[in-house]
């Protein structure tokens, strides 16, 4: 029979192993991006100029704030303030949806201007810009998928906190979801300067 310490350590270890695989995945993509950027600095600069720094900055602020709210939700649960924890989780979920809405406006503008993989407008541009937008859509798309998954797990843990299955004495599920959400935030903090702040 597992002791309480063992039962809390195992899920936490599993989450850290999962996070390690995610770091390897995005680390490989960041390395690929860096190699292509070194070979095509001018084209990557020109591609970056087509992005909206306002939208990028707004989404960065949204995700940083959401990391704060999920951390506060965990702290509230640990101090037996389940009502506050639930409210903060709802704010976090709302911020996640806000991120996706902003991203949809940004992607929509790129599609409107023909700056998406396979578009005739993009294919007429230099090879480096084609690579830039290919990486942009692949990496931000993969990140958006993680945001959607985050909304799913945040909603799941919200229900479990509401039902009393995740409590101050059993906070591990919320803590693990919080770790995942911080990972989503950190990945974006790397994506933002790589794609939006090229000089």
BELWOMO-V857480 format. One record per residue. N is the residue number from 1. D_LAST is the distance of its C-alpha to the last C-alpha in Angstrom with 1 decimal. Layout:
BEGIN
n: <N,N>
d_last: <D_LAST,D_LAST>
END
This chain:
BEGIN
n: <1,2,3,4,5,6,7,8,9,10,11,12,13,14,15,16,17,18,19,20,21,22,23,24,25,26,27,28,29,30,31,32,33,34,35,36,37,38,39,40,41,42,43,44,45,46,47,48,49,50,51,52,53,54,55,56,57,58,59,60,61,62,63,64,65,66,67,68,69,70,71,72,73,74,75,76,77,78,79,80,81,82,83,84,85,86,87,88,89,90,91,92,93,94,95,96,97,98,99,100,101,102,103,104,105,106,107,108,109,110,111,112,113,114,115,116,117,118,119,120,121,122,123,124,125,126,127,128,129,130,131,132,133,134,135,136,137,138,139,140,141,142,143,144,145,146,147,148,149,150,151,152,153,154,155,156,157,158,159,160,161,162,163,164,165,166,167,168,169,170,171,172,173,174,175,176,177,178,179,180,181,182,183,184,185,186,187,188,189,190,191,192,193,194,195,196,197,198,199>
d_last: <58.1,54.6,54.4,52.2,49.8,49.6,49.2,46.1,44.6,44.7,42.6,40.1,39.9,39.6,36.6,34.8,35.6,34.1,30.9,30.7,30.9,28.1,25.9,26.8,26.0,22.5,21.9,22.8,20.4,17.5,18.6,18.9,15.4,14.1,16.5,15.5,11.7,12.9,15.0,12.8,9.2,9.2,11.2,9.2,6.2,9.3,10.9,8.6,9.1,12.7,12.8,14.2,12.4,16.0,17.7,15.3,15.9,19.6,20.1,18.7,21.2,23.9,23.7,23.6,26.6,28.4,28.1,29.9,32.5,33.4,33.7,36.0,37.9,38.7,39.8,41.9,43.6,44.3,46.2,48.2,46.5,46.2,46.0,42.9,41.4,42.1,40.6,37.4,37.2,37.5,34.7,32.5,33.6,32.9,29.3,28.8,30.2,27.9,24.8,26.2,27.0,23.5,22.2,25.0,24.0,20.4,21.8,24.4,22.0,20.4,24.0,25.0,22.4,23.3,20.0,21.9,23.2,26.1,25.6,26.4,23.5,21.0,23.2,23.0,19.3,18.1,18.8,15.3,14.7,18.1,17.3,14.2,16.5,19.3,17.7,16.4,20.0,21.6,19.9,19.8,23.3,24.5,23.3,25.0,28.1,28.0,27.8,30.8,32.7,31.9,33.6,36.5,37.1,36.5,39.1,41.4,41.4,41.9,45.1,46.2,45.7,47.6,50.4,50.7,49.7,46.7,47.9,47.5,49.6,47.7,44.0,42.6,41.6,39.6,38.1,37.0,35.5,33.7,32.2,31.1,29.5,27.6,26.3,25.1,23.2,21.7,20.6,18.7,17.1,15.6,14.8,13.1,9.9,10.1,10.2,9.1,6.3,3.8,0.0>
END
